[in-house]
Each structure stands twice: as structure tokens, then as C-alpha cells.
Amino acid sequence: MRSVRDDLGGVAALPEGPVRRVVSLVPSLTEALAATRRSALVGATEWCTHPPDLDVPRVRGTKNPDRRAVAALRPELVVCVQEENRELDVWRLRAEGVPVWVGVVESVEDALRVLRTLLDDVLGWGVPGWLTEVEDRWAPAPPSAGGDGTGGARPTVAVPIWRDPWMVVGGRTFTDDLLARGGVANVYGRSEDRYPGVDVADLDGSGADLVLLPDEPYVFTDEDGPEAFARTPTRLVSGRLLTWYGPSMLAAGALLDEVRAQAAAGPAGS
């Protein structure tokens, strides 16, 4: 047996060699695991929607996992992250003898570190080609303040994640850092709260060039979201491309290129 320590200091005892049975309680890590060694993924949450054809037992949600179902799958490791999963569930799984590894992700740098550490060092699967591509795309430092990395002005956006009450992406988050590295400034990026609550009138008057309305965790649609904004153009976007870390980070770059172009075009281009 070998011992591995996670980002919060927890220790998991793992068999020597590559881990063969993994349950993921994190949608983005589920996609990363499936893209790397699908045969070893033996369980996931109901929120793990990618890849769409993933056929594994479901163990309820990220914040209410069925611990008995998890244990029944006999995982050699359960993977979690601090933001998505409850500390109580981690404690209880460990008390039942289930090994758990927890990552902490608050930036792109954190995400790349967690992905490489988990896949290579912890699971023993090596570094997959898709991760090397993601690192090549996102590892460089973000552009200097005031620019988009191409010499132009950096457009500003706001990213609501919920309504009634309205909440937005703040600072010290993976999404905020992804936006910055993609040449887009988050108008709430200096908030002391990671996901501050805001009044929709203040959000509409925040000065953002564009409000990005993702389809998760709140499902904004053509009929639910854009009508709340009278002053600021909106764009419906994939929440996965803004909040998931893994293979989706390649497509995220293309999305932010489009966001910059739309913001530069102004209201007529919205």
C-alpha cells in the first residue's frame, strides 16, 4: 500500500500501481477521468453529464451523495473538491473505510495542478495528451491588467450563477481567473465574496460590456434571464465551459475569443 495526501491534508491509502476503481463526486473531474481511463471510473453523480454517453452507476448528487451506494461500488478512491462537496460527507466516507482525495480549486493554476497531481501522482495513470494541450493553452500568466493579451482593450463581463436571489461570480474563483486569462475582466472580480449576492438593477448598471448567462448551476434560457436586463447586452453560454476544469478548457478558449469579439462590437453586435 502507498499513502497519498490531498490538498486539505487528508491521507488516503492506495494500492501499489495504477488505481483501478474510482468514484467521482465532481462533474468536471468525472469528465477528466473518463477522458483519461474510462474503464476505471465505476461511479459518478447525477450531475456528471459529460461525456454524454458515460454509463456508470449514479450515486445521487455532489452535496447529497448516497454513501452506501458509493461504498458498495468498492472504490479504491473517491475524488472530491472542497467547493463542490461537503466536508461532512468526506468525513463519513472515511469513517466507513472509503479512501477519499480532496482537491482545492480557486484558480486556473489550481485546476492544472489538481488535474496533473490527481491523474499522474495519485491515480498513477500518467499525464494524458489532452491535459498537455490544456496546460499549453492556459498555463501562461494572465494578460496584464487593462488589455486582452492582443493589444486591445479588455472587455468587461458579469456572470450570474443564480437568480431570485441573484448571485454572480466573484474573485478567488476558477471562473474569474479563466476570464482574466482569456482576456476578459470580471466586473465583480474584486469582490471579497466568491459568489456575492447582487440586486439585479445594480447588476444591469454595473458597467459590464456583456452579461454572460450560463446554463448551470441556474439554467438561464432565452425566456429566463435576458429579459431582466434593459441596459446591458446578454449572451447565453455553456456553464460547463466557464466552470469545469478538464478537457472542456480547450473549448473555453474559443468561447472567450467570441465573447471578446461580441463585446468589442457593442450593442449592435449583441
Buried (B, 14 or more C-beta within 10 A) or exposed (E): EEEBEBBEEBEBEBBEEEBBBBBBBBBBBBBBBBBBBEEBBBBBBEBBBBEEEBEBEBBBBBEEBBBEBBBEBEBBBBBBBBBBBBEEBBEBBBEEEBBBBBBBBBBBBBBBBBBBBBBBEBBBBEBBEBBEEBBEBBEEEBBEEEBBBEEEBBBBBBBBBEBEEBBBBBBEBBBBBBBBBBBBBBBBBEBEEBBBEBEBEEBBEBEBBBBBBBBBEBEBEEEEBBEBBEEBBBBBBBBBBBBBBBBBBBEBBEBBBEBBEBBEEEEEEB
